[in-house]
């Protein structure tokens, strides 16, 4: 084996365990690549592997991780892509990162993202946009765009990101890698700089499905520091299914119909992938999720509402940016937030503040929560007949930088197919299913809560059948 | 229709009380509670509102909350919610306070004659210190935040507007404090801020039931200030009505130095707190196990029940019953003395009400804030003294002198009576009839008036005997002997 960069994370861990390569060699190979990053995927890269973790006898054997900027990492910049937190180094480490460290994965670097995870193109970062490794004139998707680009380009073996309304799956789709959003509560949110608390969930961005399973195995679990985290029933099994015999796939026509705005190239790839699944033994039938088309509207009330409160702490008093207020408190607040936040963040704070205002709460936030309940019920009844619900991950392939910046609604529509699963709190995975005009297309499978192992198994069988080759992005 | 005269307006008062719970740790993190430690040493990512930190509910605070609810006769919600109350201030690190809103832990209830509206849990803000003449954040040169206090568990108790006078407000708050103290859930010290009280005050024509426009009074950090603040506000509102002006809904700051009230903010400036359910926490679910645990920790008898027992079962005067119940150290002392009297009232001996009269006498001698249990007078000796008075072994006046000596030196009242020669002189004693005769002889005019039927004139004669006997003779007995000597 010539270059360790060509190994998946699971393969690399195996080679280290077998003594064929050392963890230090692997770390340095990636560190050098990450340090030379020309995609702006990283906001910080380690100087050297920490000595305290990455021992070869640990399950992850020293295979390093890249972590989205919003994961707090002790002593290491954690800025959530925002100027208001520029240079902020937290005094503690997020639970998910600690768990991965304990399993033997040291921190390689922190990855760029849309500011406070608000965006679908990574153009909303306070530290500049990330470029798509398949085409440097295009976006990598967002908000975990840095993590997705780093993994696709081979600047990191694997990465963690967060998904609030598609922020793992959509960039994974646009960069031609695997992205998994786990069941809400499966991973602790402690130490994740919050966007929308009732939706945020950490998950893996990896080169293949096996890596996603391996990483997720070491992320899950109840955390006494996060009241909304849950004990995961059982272990995450490494996937091994070779076919999809007896698997019933539901295609929600409410999402994949005309309203979804699915590009022709994405649609034909999706249909071809369904045929592949059928050849593997799956049955494919249309299904109904009647409230799912309203998911985006509900999401853009609930997420900004929660964000408007979550981002109130960035007030210039204790940490991060402070712009002097000439001895007036309110002036200090408003100047700090005026300078520190980008336009998309301001837009969502205003949306959320409005949605929660006295006299509007019931009409906006209250109604949105009702819609959310209806969507979860839709999925529950669909899962009575189907093992998985499948859609394209994103209606389009990676678009050109700047193409949707001036039209927030067009940007929001990128997550039309991803947001319903977020609102329902169920797990969903995106796997690369081929190319359209030379750009990756993602295929999404969603499962009932806590069915990650089954979901990974099905994704694994399909992944083998697709035979996607992402190596051309790793130059 | 004319405006009713101002004297026909009655005050309507409701209280909002914040109580710091004496849990070991804060409401949503593991930091220790403290009062006088150096600033910002009891902090962590959660109570500093650092990015990414999350709250976790303190189970002990819920336990205390349930106990308070039970003590106030509330209905305990099986499922209640935390909400975020959003506003910006430097003492609020997250930009929102985690509180409870439309589904609180406890609903309804009653303490004494005042109904409870609700009881809920929340977190305290940090403490601000300002440098500069203003003493407030506006115009200060610099302000510091001490986050040691931030996140301290608070219980907010809201009453119905059932209070009708400043005195009643004060007395009821004392009852609440004693109740909470007995539960052991808080230090309930107003000067330390572990018990804080705001008042909602309005006035309305007596006999009507509609509520007038209310104002909210803040910063009344003692029982006396509460009474003074509420009184000042009632007077202010009466004057407004008297001049045909309307009361404006606003928040007022009570200044204990000047006794004045200054507006903090009006209704127009009122915050829109944009409450919504706290997504970082799951609902509080109170199961049977938590209820039994709270019940098991409840004291056998709460002050309000004790007052009823003192009045109804022991026949104490209503005011005395409440005094002893609300100031539990007096009640405890009284009950120990009663036990020492050994149930003698059941055989026609000392009545509890007779014994109870001696406790204010004792309090008067040891200082009104002192605990009689730590005085020189044991409950047993007070019981002995009261029993001696009842048996006419010592006159009431002489007994007061004995009590003064007991407070000074302690010991046995019988020994003091013996030593000081204060034993009662009765008709059987030879000397007393003689002294009565002397008194009549020394004031024949008074004697004549008494003979003529003016019983008021007997005073100087009784006084003479009292002086001569140094108070050892019983007043009633003296009166009887004088009348006898005058042939009445």
Interface residues (C-beta under 8 A of the other chain):
Chain A: X70 X71 X72 X78 X80 X85 X88 X90 X91 X92 X94 X189 X190 X191 X192 X193 X194 X196 X197 X198 X224 X225 X226 X227 X228 X305 X306 X308 X309 X311 X312 X313 X314 X315 X317 X318 X319 X327 X328 X329 X330 X333 X353 X356 X357 X358 X361 X365
Chain B: X45 X48 X49 X50 X51 X52 X53 X54 X55 X56 X57 X84 X86 X88 X90 X93 X94 X95 X96 X137 X138 X139 X141 X145 X272 X274 X275 X276 X279 X280 X281 X282
